[in-house]
Amino acid sequence: MKSVQLHTLIGHIYDAALDPSLWEDFMVAASDAFNGRTSALIFHNLDDPSTSLTRYIRISPENLRRYQEEFFLENDLWYCLVKAQCQPGDIFRGSELITDQDIKKTAMFNEVLKPAEAGYIVGFDLEQTATKAAVFSVHRPIKGPDFTRQDKTYIAALAPHIQRAFFLHERYITVQHTQLSVQEALHQSQTAVILLDDRAKILFINNKAENILQQDDGLSCHGKEIHCSEASDTTTLDALAQRSIITAKKKGIHPGGAMRVHRPSGKKHFQLVVSPLNLRSGHTQLAPEAAACIFLHDPEEEVLLPETILHELYQFTTAETRLVRLLFSGKTLDEICRIQGVKISTLRTQIRSIFEKTHTNTQSDLLRVLSQGPGKINGMLKEENGKNSS
Amino acid sequence: MTSAQLFPLINKIYDAAMTPTLWDEFMLTASDAVKGSTTVLIFHDFDNPSIGLTRFSRFPPDLLKKYYEQFFLEDDLWYQLMVTHCRSGDVFIGSELIDGHDLRQTTMYNELLKPGDTGYLVGSLVSEFSPGGATFSISRSMKKQNFSSQEKQIIRTLVPHLQRAFLLHQQYQLSQKARLSVEEALHQSQTALLLLNDRREVMFINRKAEQLVQQNDGLTCTSNMLQIADLSQSQSFQALVHEVISTSKQQGTHPGGAMRVNRSSGKTPYQVMVTPLNLQSEHTQLAPHAAACVFLHDPEDVVMLSETILHELYQLTPAETRLTQWLFAGKTLSEICTIQDVKISTIRSQLRSIFEKTQTDNQSALMRLLGQSPGIMKRFSQPDEYDESSLR
């Protein structure tokens, strides 16, 4: 192997750090450079298994399955030999740990290595911490020549790069996972949220806000900007956003504010609250892009409380749950009488029981308590709501 | 250049990819490798200016100030020459783009390069993307020899690594910023919320939830786990979370649920609601860690509405605003009469006006409207209690 070849391999390693689907490309190139056959790459992270990586090339699926079922980790011949004979950080050749004669007697050789044209191995098994380890190896059939000492030095040259690539991969994936997780939480929120950057351009819209914008009824999104259908509303919104952004940049103390947005359909106005994001000082080097947060509310939206939640929190009976849900959707007792075809006295009995279970005294108190608590996650239980609407 | 010299340089590039403060170390080493002095690294993403990088090493601060004021980007001679003559990945020696005589005629040479004792340059338009790009260059005094083709070759060897490093930098920073932005929005919410991963560890807790668990009243967050003091409730909670995590992993259909959690103080129990996260299939390879979303509610929490927002949304008078706040805090009309020492008839007429302005018909509808309006509750940064210390 020439140093140019080594340099190319190092390039492959860092390509894979950015895009883990490219590890196979590196392994194929490495295996070819070493005149090898199969190759294995394992990155264990017991702290966070989702960032772990396991890659094998040029091994048949049956062989791989057998290996993983019968010879993984503690049952892996090489793993045991390395554990017993090597120092941490050692690069090893299989033939230094076990003779050809002895290996031919092992179950792993006969059941997996031989059919996979493996037997000679050069590689490393580096334990980085108690919960993290990096393994890389290239294999050749035992009927051909063994790996040389020179091969070992090449593996030694690659090892730190593979480790660094794993480290980069892990850091990147961890941030990305957190990003996707918190975004998902915001998407599932029943509060419509839009995040603006310091130029008042949209950075993020959650699902609920997307639904409101899609109605195109007074509020819409053009490119990366939010517009109101009435020019005066747009002016007010721009001013609110600007003031919030200035506060977020710590160049002002305006707290943001609220407005109502006219709807061409004549429905009740949207409520819109803009507030600056409280950028923490710890992030001076890496300030969040978002500078302002818009909360939207459509007062016309019919709100249903999830049945199970009501039952689980207050042990309402089925009839009581139905009554509470109707009250919460804005119906009066008289209307409910008519809808359900029951006497007002029946409802009054039910509502007394509801008051008792919720420690409230009046209907308005009941709605206050419900809207401050379970009302906050209304609709998040999607399957249940789907069931109700069908 | 031998591998022994090259590898440490490559290592430094990738270390800096995710820790931008380490670029300086790379720049110094690279500059030494080609016997250069001033070294410049610029990365610009015009769509996301805040993740940009501009690093100078071995350049006097006063001249650097001048550079930013007079010769940045469009006014930078080298940048102009590179953009005109080079393609992404090209490596060049300055004299290939402009001859020494012409260079000495330029303002940038006379005002910046000469006083900075540079003029010869070897560099690369590392990557060009729309809109933005990255450049890297090392300069040395024109009193010395120009850069050689061997030295150019060293830079050429580094370019693919710089390209990858900039890509890593860009992707990592964008992800990190998006994450911080959304986390900040969740912190603003007045709904206490936690995200748990599939091993039930807390991976995110917003400020409101943090305040609640710090009450240490039957519900705590210790060693990254949400703990419930009451043993049987703790078991129900674990079971609920278990079911919800299965749903998130698409191995179950439990829609989530709720329970009450007793408090050691004897106050009204907390309400705890757990819902699965709707993991989209596009994330199967990179499944978000979060597998359950936990909402906490303290029924004894006195919720304050923001006066400013009530005024801005409904033009309520100060008296009407006060009345609305008392009602939302759970007081009855007669209690409010006593507290405020006013006649019930006054309160009633105020209430009628509130109904009219909020387009509601009765107290129940008013409570429902207020409870559902996001952003209407007082927050940390609301006018009434805005913390001026955060400006410092």
Interface residues (C-beta under 8 A of the other chain):
Chain A: S3 L6 H7 I10 G11 Y14 D15 A17 L18 D48 S50 A157 P160 H161 R164 A165 L168 R171 Y172 I173 V175 Q176 H177 T178 Q179 L180 S181 V182 Q183 E184 A185 L186 H187 Q188 S189 T191 A192 V193 L195 L203 F204 T247 K250 I253 P255 G256 G257 A258 M259 R260 K268 Q271 V273 S275 P276 L277 N278 L279 H283 L286 A287 P288 E289 A290 C293 F295 L296 H297 P299 V303 T308 I309 E312 L313 L327 F328 G330 T332 H359 N361 T362 Q363 S364 D365 L366 L367 R368 V369 L370 S371 Q372 G373 P374 G375 K376 I377 M380 L381 K382 E383 E384
Chain B: T2 S3 L6 F7 I10 N11 Y14 D15 A17 M18 N48 S50 T157 P160 H161 R164 L167 L168 Q171 Y172 Q173 S175 Q176 K177 A178 R179 L180 S181 V182 E183 E184 A185 L186 H187 Q188 S189 T191 L193 L195 M203 F204 T253 P255 G256 G257 A258 M259 R260 T268 Q271 M273 T275 L277 N278 L279 H283 L286 A287 P288 H289 A290 C293 F295 H297 P299 D301 V303 T308 I309 E312 L313 L327 F328 G330 T332 Q359 N362 Q363 S364 A365 L366 M367 R368 L369 L370 G371 Q372 S373 P374 G375 I376 R379 F380 S381 Q382 P383 Y386 E388 S390 L391
